[in-house]
Amino acid sequence: MKVVMSVPELETFLDREFPEMHQGGKTMFVEHVQDGEIVMRFKADERHLRPGGTISGPSQFALADVASFVAVLAHVGPVALAVTTSANINFLRKPSPGDLVATARVLKLGRRLVVIDCEIAGGTDGQLVSHAVATYSLPG
């Protein structure tokens, strides 16, 4: 699987096509792209925390979904109409406040479907905090 979009191209695409994801300030950043894999950083702030200081499940799910979508884009090109058809997340441990790092890997890249595996780790200690698998449908 060859990368067809660079980090700057992915960031520009997201900013242009999905400006609403930056309401309240930009929190997700594409850090790295290579064949079959992308890495994104999520800079969680107070709006993403649950009582007790843990990063909320919906925030982790949003990161998994966006990172998976970016992995699709990186390998098929700027297809804004690629849509999630299935997603499952397992929360493994409470993440501490701070950055989360998502690594999304392309498991299958077909003509109509793309399957992504996404691991989310705590940025401070690197421990795996959640794991997601998502399937995307490509327009065609």
N, C-alpha and C positions, 0 to 999 in steps of 0.2 A: 504494500500500500504506500503509494507515494504522496507526499504532502504537495498540495496545489495552492495553498494560501499561507503566507508568512504571518508572523505575529503582528506587524503593523497593519497588514491587510485585514486580518481578523478583527483587530481593535477598531479600525475605521468602519468596517461593515457593521459591527455591533452598535457603535455609536450612532451611525446613520439610520439603520433599520429598526433599532430597538432603543430609542432614547429614553423611554419610560423606565428602563431598568436602572437608570442612574438617578431616579428621583431621590432627593435627600442626600445626594453625593455618590460618586462612583465608588463601588466596593469590590468589584470583580475585575481582575486583570489577567490577561493571557501572558504567561511568563515564558513558555517554551513550546516549540512545536518540532516534532520529528516524525519520521515515517511510523505510522501506526499509533501515535501517542501525542497528547498535549498535556500541559500542566498549567493550572490556573490558581491564582491566589485570591482569597476572599479576606478582606480586611473588615472583620466584624466590629461593629460599634454598639453603643447602648441599645439601639433599636432592635438588635438581633439577639439580645440576651433574655433569658428566662430568670425568674427569681432564683437566687442562689448563684447567679453568675455564669451559668452554662449557656452556650450558644444554642438557640432553639432548633428543633427538628425541621420546621419549615424553612429556616435559613440554610440548613445543611442540604435539604432537598433541592432548594433553588440552585445552590452551587452545583450539585450533582447534575441537575437538568441542563444548566447553562454550559457546564464543562463538557457534557456529552454532546450537546448541540454544536459546540465549537469544534469538537473532534470530528463530527460529521462534516462541517464546513471545511475544515482544514484538508479533508481528503476528497471531497466531491466538488468543492467550489462554492461560490456565494449563492446558495439556494435558500432564500428566506422562507420558502414554503415547505421545507422539510419539517415534519411534525412528529411529535412523540406519539407512538401508538401503544407503548407499554413502558412502565417504569416501576421498579421495586427498590426499596431502600431498607437496609438493616442498620439500626443504630447500635453500635458496639460498646461505646463508653461515652461518658460525659466529657465533651471538650472544654478545656479551660478557656477563659476569655483570651482573645488574641486572634491572630491570623489562622486560617485553615488553608491547606493546600490540597487541591484535587488533581489527581492523575487519572486521565481518561484514556482508555486503550480501545482501539477498534478490534473487536473480535471477529466480525464478519462484515464485509462490504459487498453487498449485492446490488443488482440493478434497481430494486425497489425498496429493500430494507437494509438498515445498518444496525448492528448490535454493538453496544458499547458497555464496557466494564469500567466503573469509576470508584476509585478508592479516595477517601478523604482523611487526611491526617492533620493532627494538631501541629501548627507551625512552630510552637515553642519546644515541644518534646518529640514531635514526629510520630507519635503513636497513632495507629489507625483508629478513627472514631466512628466512621460509617462506611458502608459499602453499598453501591447501587449498580443495577444493571438496567439499561434502557434500550428500547428498540425505536428506531425512527423510520418513518415512511418517506420515501423520496417522491416528488411529483413526477409524473411522467406520462 
